[in-house]
């Protein structure tokens, strides 16, 4: 049973960590999702407060607004709104690029450039729940843009898997004498990614398109096309910046390791 890992909570917002394999919000009642976990938490706290006499008797389902989402296989930081006014403010920030959403991705092949901007048109296929790069003229095409740079090995969020299929190692991960500083069995790279847009499976598709698919991504990593069963994708929304919807103070949250 999944447990709720809360980083911050007040009467207006709740910031938590979504583990790998848990949906942000799901129509299925067979498996827990983040919304149901948080609503259970809010309902329990409301009941406990009513019993202790600190608040009046609660009624109905707790209010909770989903501000942004992460793919089910992806872990990372999410913020939810606990009031309609907070939801309105956070959604406005999100639409006006007031959110700073940063990801770390462990890729099997180091990009040709240590840093860069990827800009493509993408289209979603709802039937297969996949997305792909397409022409700007294709029906449903939307612009997708992200920035990335390679992360020095000493600052990696992930631990390199022993069985990854790797081609080469990034120059930023080498010592002055040209030798690998650690994790010498792994010759890929960890990338920091900042999204300008939020398209379906955007990071996974765009990194795969430049020959740097994410480790564990069975949908977009060609090396895993025939893999059966669950794989943990090495993609994490590790840093989130925004302004508090009521106090307007800068809020900053960051993970030091991939949630497992």
C-alpha positions as CSV (number, residue, x, y, z in Angstrom):
1,X,0.0,0.0,0.0
2,X,1.4,3.4,-1.0
3,X,2.1,5.9,1.7
4,X,1.9,9.7,1.5
5,X,5.2,11.6,1.7
6,X,4.3,15.2,2.4
7,X,7.0,17.9,2.1
8,X,4.8,20.8,3.0
9,X,1.2,21.5,4.0
10,X,-0.8,24.5,5.1
11,X,-4.5,25.4,4.8
12,X,-4.1,26.3,1.1
13,X,-1.6,23.9,-0.5
14,X,-0.1,20.5,-0.1
15,X,3.3,19.6,-1.6
16,X,4.3,15.9,-1.7
17,X,6.4,13.3,-3.5
18,X,4.8,11.0,-6.0
19,X,6.6,7.6,-6.1
20,X,7.3,5.7,-9.3
21,X,4.3,3.6,-10.4
22,X,1.6,5.6,-8.7
23,X,-0.8,7.6,-11.0
24,X,-1.4,11.3,-10.2
25,X,-5.1,10.7,-10.8
26,X,-6.8,7.5,-12.0
27,X,-10.3,6.4,-12.9
28,X,-9.5,2.9,-11.6
29,X,-10.5,2.1,-8.0
30,X,-8.3,-1.0,-7.9
31,X,-5.1,0.9,-7.3
32,X,-4.3,4.0,-5.2
33,X,-3.5,7.3,-6.8
34,X,-2.1,10.5,-5.4
35,X,-5.5,12.2,-5.3
36,X,-7.2,9.4,-3.4
37,X,-4.2,9.2,-0.9
38,X,-4.3,13.0,-0.3
39,X,-8.1,13.1,0.1
40,X,-7.9,10.3,2.6
41,X,-5.3,12.2,4.5
42,X,-7.4,15.4,4.4
43,X,-10.5,13.6,5.5
44,X,-8.7,11.9,8.4
45,X,-7.3,15.2,9.6
46,X,-10.7,16.8,9.3
47,X,-12.2,14.0,11.4
48,X,-9.5,14.2,14.0
49,X,-9.9,17.9,14.3
50,X,-13.6,17.6,14.7
51,X,-13.2,15.0,17.4
52,X,-10.7,17.2,19.3
53,X,-13.0,20.2,19.0
54,X,-10.5,22.4,17.1
55,X,-12.8,22.7,14.1
56,X,-16.5,22.4,13.5
57,X,-17.9,19.2,12.1
58,X,-16.8,18.5,8.5
59,X,-19.1,17.3,5.8
60,X,-18.6,16.1,2.3
61,X,-15.5,15.2,0.3
62,X,-12.4,17.3,0.9
63,X,-11.6,19.9,-1.8
64,X,-8.5,19.1,-3.8
65,X,-7.4,20.5,-7.1
66,X,-4.8,18.9,-9.4
67,X,-2.5,21.6,-10.6
68,X,0.0,19.6,-12.7
69,X,0.6,15.9,-13.3
70,X,3.4,13.4,-13.7
71,X,3.2,10.2,-15.8
72,X,2.5,7.1,-13.7
73,X,6.1,5.7,-14.1
74,X,7.7,9.0,-13.2
75,X,8.5,10.1,-9.7
76,X,8.8,13.6,-8.3
77,X,7.3,16.6,-6.6
78,X,3.7,17.7,-7.0
79,X,1.7,20.6,-5.5
80,X,-2.0,20.4,-5.0
81,X,-4.5,23.2,-4.0
82,X,-6.8,22.8,-1.0
83,X,-9.0,25.8,-1.9
84,X,-10.5,27.1,-5.1
85,X,-8.8,30.4,-4.8
86,X,-5.4,28.7,-4.4
87,X,-6.1,26.5,-7.4
88,X,-6.9,29.6,-9.5
89,X,-3.7,31.3,-8.6
90,X,-1.5,28.3,-9.1
91,X,-3.1,27.5,-12.5
92,X,-2.5,31.1,-13.5
93,X,1.2,30.7,-12.6
94,X,1.4,27.5,-14.5
95,X,-0.1,29.0,-17.6
96,X,2.1,32.0,-17.5
97,X,5.3,29.9,-16.9
98,X,5.5,31.0,-13.3
99,X,6.3,27.5,-12.3
100,X,9.9,26.2,-12.3
101,X,9.7,22.5,-13.1
102,X,13.0,20.7,-13.3
103,X,13.6,17.1,-14.0
104,X,16.6,14.7,-13.9
105,X,16.8,11.9,-16.5
106,X,19.3,9.1,-16.6
107,X,19.9,8.4,-20.3
108,X,21.6,5.5,-22.0
109,X,23.5,7.5,-24.6
110,X,25.1,10.9,-23.9
111,X,23.8,13.6,-26.2
112,X,26.2,15.0,-28.8
113,X,26.0,18.4,-27.1
114,X,26.5,18.7,-23.3
115,X,23.6,21.2,-23.3
116,X,21.0,22.3,-25.7
117,X,17.4,23.2,-26.5
118,X,15.1,20.7,-28.1
119,X,12.1,22.1,-30.0
120,X,9.7,19.9,-32.0
121,X,6.1,19.5,-32.9
122,X,4.4,16.6,-31.1
123,X,1.1,14.8,-31.4
124,X,-0.6,12.4,-29.0
125,X,-2.1,9.1,-30.0
126,X,-4.9,8.5,-27.4
127,X,-5.5,4.9,-28.7
128,X,-2.0,3.8,-27.7
129,X,-1.3,6.4,-25.0
130,X,1.9,7.4,-26.8
131,X,3.2,10.6,-28.4
132,X,5.5,11.2,-31.3
133,X,7.3,14.0,-33.1
134,X,5.5,15.1,-36.2
135,X,5.1,17.9,-38.8
136,X,3.8,21.3,-37.7
137,X,1.0,20.8,-40.2
138,X,-0.2,17.5,-38.8
139,X,-3.7,17.6,-37.2
140,X,-3.3,18.0,-33.4
141,X,0.4,19.0,-33.5
142,X,1.6,21.1,-30.6
143,X,5.0,22.8,-30.1
144,X,7.2,21.1,-27.5
145,X,10.3,22.8,-26.1
146,X,12.8,21.9,-23.4
147,X,16.3,22.8,-22.3
148,X,18.8,20.3,-21.0
149,X,22.4,20.1,-19.7
150,X,24.5,17.2,-18.5
151,X,25.0,16.9,-14.7
152,X,28.5,16.3,-13.2
153,X,28.7,12.7,-11.9
154,X,29.3,13.9,-8.3
155,X,25.9,15.5,-8.4
156,X,23.8,12.7,-9.9
157,X,20.4,12.0,-8.4
158,X,20.3,8.4,-9.7
159,X,22.5,5.3,-9.2
160,X,23.4,3.8,-12.6
161,X,22.0,0.4,-13.2
162,X,24.5,-2.4,-13.7
163,X,22.6,-3.9,-16.7
164,X,22.1,-0.8,-18.7
165,X,23.1,-0.9,-22.4
166,X,25.5,2.0,-22.8
167,X,27.5,3.5,-25.7
168,X,29.8,6.2,-24.3
169,X,30.4,8.6,-21.4
170,X,30.0,12.4,-21.2
171,X,33.1,14.6,-21.0
172,X,31.6,16.2,-17.9
173,X,31.8,12.9,-16.1
174,X,35.5,12.4,-16.6
175,X,38.4,13.3,-14.3
176,X,41.2,15.5,-15.5
177,X,43.2,12.5,-16.7
178,X,40.3,11.3,-18.9
179,X,39.3,8.4,-16.7
180,X,35.8,7.8,-15.3
181,X,35.5,9.1,-11.7
182,X,33.0,6.4,-10.6
183,X,30.3,4.2,-11.8
184,X,32.7,3.0,-14.6
185,X,30.3,0.3,-15.6
186,X,27.8,3.0,-16.7
187,X,28.7,5.2,-19.6
188,X,25.5,7.2,-20.0
189,X,24.7,10.6,-18.6
190,X,22.3,12.2,-16.2
191,X,20.6,15.3,-17.6
192,X,18.8,18.2,-16.0
193,X,15.8,19.1,-18.0
194,X,13.7,22.3,-17.7
195,X,10.4,22.3,-19.5
196,X,9.0,25.3,-21.4
197,X,5.9,23.3,-22.4
198,X,4.1,20.4,-20.8
199,X,3.2,17.9,-23.6
200,X,2.2,14.3,-23.1
201,X,5.4,12.2,-22.5
202,X,7.4,15.2,-23.8
203,X,10.8,14.5,-22.1
204,X,10.7,10.8,-22.9
205,X,9.9,11.4,-26.6
206,X,12.3,14.3,-27.2
207,X,15.3,12.7,-25.5
208,X,14.6,9.4,-27.4
209,X,14.5,11.4,-30.7
210,X,18.1,12.5,-30.3
211,X,19.3,9.0,-29.5
212,X,19.3,9.5,-25.7
213,X,16.4,7.4,-24.4
214,X,15.8,7.2,-20.7
215,X,16.9,4.1,-18.8
216,X,13.9,1.9,-17.9
217,X,11.5,3.6,-20.4
218,X,9.8,0.6,-22.1
219,X,7.8,2.8,-24.4
220,X,10.5,5.0,-25.9
221,X,13.8,3.3,-25.3
222,X,14.4,1.0,-28.3
223,X,16.7,-1.3,-26.2
224,X,13.7,-2.2,-24.0
225,X,11.1,-2.7,-26.8
226,X,10.8,-6.4,-26.1
227,X,11.0,-6.1,-22.3
228,X,8.2,-7.7,-20.4
229,X,7.0,-6.6,-17.0
230,X,7.6,-3.5,-14.9
231,X,10.7,-1.3,-15.3
232,X,11.4,1.7,-13.2
233,X,12.0,4.7,-15.5
234,X,14.9,6.9,-14.4
235,X,13.0,10.2,-14.7
236,X,12.2,12.4,-11.7
237,X,10.7,15.8,-11.2
238,X,13.3,16.7,-8.6
239,X,12.8,20.4,-8.2
240,X,9.8,22.7,-8.1
241,X,9.6,26.5,-7.7
242,X,6.5,28.6,-7.5
243,X,5.0,31.5,-5.4
244,X,2.6,30.7,-2.6
245,X,-0.9,31.4,-3.8
246,X,-1.8,33.5,-0.7
247,X,1.4,34.9,0.8
248,X,3.1,35.1,-2.7
249,X,6.4,34.1,-1.0
250,X,8.8,32.1,-3.2
251,X,8.4,28.3,-2.5
252,X,11.3,26.0,-3.3
253,X,11.4,22.2,-3.1
254,X,14.2,19.9,-4.1
255,X,15.0,16.2,-3.8
256,X,18.5,14.9,-3.2
257,X,17.8,11.3,-4.3
258,X,15.4,9.6,-6.6
259,X,12.3,8.3,-4.6
260,X,12.3,4.5,-4.6
